[in-house]
Amino acid sequence: MAAVMVVGLGTAACSKTVTPPPPLPPADAGVSAAALADPSPVTLRNLQVTTIEGNRAVLLRLSREPYGLSYAAENDPGRIIVRASGPPGEADLPERSLQQLDVQIADVRVSRTQGTLQVAIDFKTDAVPPHSVHQMVDWVMIRLPASGTSQGDADE
């Protein structure tokens, strides 16, 4: 009986919790074979606020093509939240702030949890300006009206 307990304790001491990888996106999700084969997590490589064709644009350069991209807009305070999913990587990344010197944007916050990178763009106003979000492989462009105007793309 004692031998069984020692073996039982030895087995328990060697046990390891294994977290299964997140499910891959459906085959018809439009994700390239290269993205599916890449085990690296999605990170934010570069953030740039610029003017394109008379509109303001926030350009997010990701480290890889995500499995999927979603976004939401919230008011009070105004913010756009972009989520890019991918493999989980070694660990989650706590939220960090990338303060912006921009007439429309107060702050940009970045974090990653269980393979999903989240970029929250906080505006200096209570309402989110008209905008559109476009993904181009490993780039995300958020188009906004030129500062001080009400023109621009409508929400998609």
C-alpha positions as CSV (number, residue, x, y, z in Angstrom):
1,M,0.0,0.0,0.0
2,A,2.8,2.4,0.8
3,A,4.4,1.7,-2.5
4,V,1.2,2.6,-4.3
5,M,1.1,5.9,-2.4
6,V,4.7,6.8,-3.3
7,V,4.0,6.1,-7.0
8,G,0.8,8.1,-6.7
9,L,2.6,11.0,-5.2
10,G,5.4,10.8,-7.7
11,T,2.9,10.9,-10.6
12,A,1.1,13.9,-9.1
13,A,4.4,15.8,-8.7
14,C,5.3,15.3,-12.3
15,S,1.9,16.3,-13.7
16,K,1.8,19.4,-15.9
17,T,-1.2,21.4,-17.0
18,V,-1.3,21.6,-20.8
19,T,-3.3,24.4,-22.4
20,P,-4.6,23.4,-25.8
21,P,-3.8,25.8,-28.7
22,P,-6.7,28.1,-29.8
23,P,-8.8,26.6,-32.6
24,L,-7.7,27.6,-36.1
25,P,-10.1,29.8,-38.1
26,P,-12.5,28.1,-40.5
27,A,-11.0,27.1,-43.9
28,D,-13.2,29.7,-45.6
29,A,-12.1,32.6,-43.3
30,G,-9.7,33.9,-46.0
31,V,-6.5,33.4,-43.9
32,S,-3.5,32.4,-45.9
33,A,-1.7,29.1,-45.6
34,A,1.4,31.0,-44.4
35,A,-0.5,32.6,-41.6
36,L,-1.9,29.2,-40.5
37,A,1.6,27.7,-40.4
38,D,3.1,30.6,-38.5
39,P,3.1,29.8,-34.7
40,S,4.2,33.3,-33.6
41,P,1.7,35.5,-31.8
42,V,0.3,38.7,-33.1
43,T,2.1,41.8,-31.8
44,L,2.0,45.5,-32.8
45,R,5.1,46.4,-34.7
46,N,4.4,50.0,-35.5
47,L,1.7,52.6,-35.0
48,Q,1.5,55.7,-37.2
49,V,-1.0,58.5,-37.4
50,T,-0.9,60.3,-40.8
51,T,-3.0,62.0,-43.4
52,I,-4.0,60.0,-46.5
53,E,-6.1,61.6,-49.3
54,G,-7.3,64.4,-47.0
55,N,-8.4,62.1,-44.2
56,R,-6.6,61.2,-41.0
57,A,-5.5,57.6,-40.7
58,V,-4.2,55.4,-37.9
59,L,-2.0,52.7,-39.4
60,L,-1.3,49.6,-37.3
61,R,1.5,47.3,-38.6
62,L,1.1,43.9,-37.1
63,S,3.9,41.3,-36.7
64,R,2.0,38.8,-38.8
65,E,-1.3,38.2,-40.6
66,P,-4.0,37.6,-37.9
67,Y,-6.4,34.6,-38.0
68,G,-9.2,37.2,-37.7
69,L,-9.9,40.9,-37.1
70,S,-12.8,42.5,-35.3
71,Y,-13.4,46.0,-34.1
72,A,-15.9,47.9,-32.0
73,A,-16.6,51.6,-31.2
74,E,-17.7,53.0,-27.8
75,N,-18.8,56.4,-26.7
76,D,-18.2,58.3,-23.4
77,P,-15.3,58.4,-23.9
78,G,-15.0,57.8,-27.6
79,R,-12.8,54.9,-28.5
80,I,-12.2,52.3,-31.2
81,I,-11.1,48.8,-30.1
82,V,-9.4,46.6,-32.7
83,R,-8.8,42.9,-31.9
84,A,-6.5,40.7,-34.0
85,S,-6.4,37.0,-33.1
86,G,-3.6,34.5,-33.6
87,P,-1.6,31.9,-31.7
88,P,-1.2,32.5,-27.9
89,G,2.6,32.8,-27.8
90,E,4.5,32.2,-24.6
91,A,2.6,34.6,-22.4
92,D,-0.1,37.3,-22.3
93,L,1.1,40.9,-22.5
94,P,-0.2,43.4,-19.9
95,E,-1.8,46.6,-21.1
96,R,0.7,49.4,-21.9
97,S,0.0,52.9,-23.1
98,L,1.4,54.5,-26.2
99,Q,0.5,58.1,-25.7
100,Q,0.0,60.0,-28.9
101,L,0.6,63.7,-29.7
102,D,-2.3,64.1,-32.0
103,V,-5.2,66.6,-32.2
104,Q,-7.9,63.8,-32.2
105,I,-6.2,60.9,-30.2
106,A,-5.6,61.0,-26.5
107,D,-4.1,57.6,-25.9
108,V,-3.5,54.2,-27.5
109,R,-3.5,51.1,-25.2
110,V,-2.1,47.7,-26.3
111,S,-2.4,44.3,-24.7
112,R,-2.6,40.6,-25.7
113,T,-4.6,37.9,-23.9
114,Q,-4.8,34.3,-25.0
115,G,-3.5,35.1,-28.5
116,T,-5.8,38.1,-29.1
117,L,-4.0,41.4,-29.5
118,Q,-6.2,44.4,-28.5
119,V,-5.5,48.0,-29.6
120,A,-7.7,50.6,-27.9
121,I,-7.6,54.1,-29.5
122,D,-9.0,56.7,-27.1
123,F,-10.2,59.9,-28.6
124,K,-10.2,63.4,-27.0
125,T,-14.0,63.6,-27.5
126,D,-16.9,61.7,-26.0
127,A,-18.1,60.4,-29.4
128,V,-16.2,58.4,-31.9
129,P,-15.7,60.3,-35.2
130,P,-17.0,58.7,-38.4
131,H,-14.5,56.0,-39.4
132,S,-13.8,52.9,-41.4
133,V,-11.5,50.0,-40.6
134,H,-9.6,48.2,-43.4
135,Q,-7.3,45.1,-43.1
136,M,-4.5,44.6,-45.6
137,V,-2.8,41.3,-44.7
138,D,-0.7,42.5,-41.7
139,W,-1.8,46.2,-41.8
140,V,-4.9,47.7,-40.3
141,M,-5.9,51.2,-41.4
142,I,-8.5,53.2,-39.5
143,R,-9.7,56.1,-41.6
144,L,-11.0,59.2,-39.8
145,P,-12.2,62.6,-41.1
146,A,-9.5,65.3,-41.3
147,S,-9.3,67.0,-37.9
148,G,-12.0,69.7,-37.3
149,T,-14.3,68.4,-40.1
150,S,-17.3,66.1,-40.1
151,Q,-16.5,64.5,-43.4
152,G,-15.1,60.9,-43.8
153,D,-16.2,57.4,-44.3
154,A,-19.3,56.1,-42.4
155,D,-19.0,53.1,-40.1
156,E,-18.8,49.8,-41.9
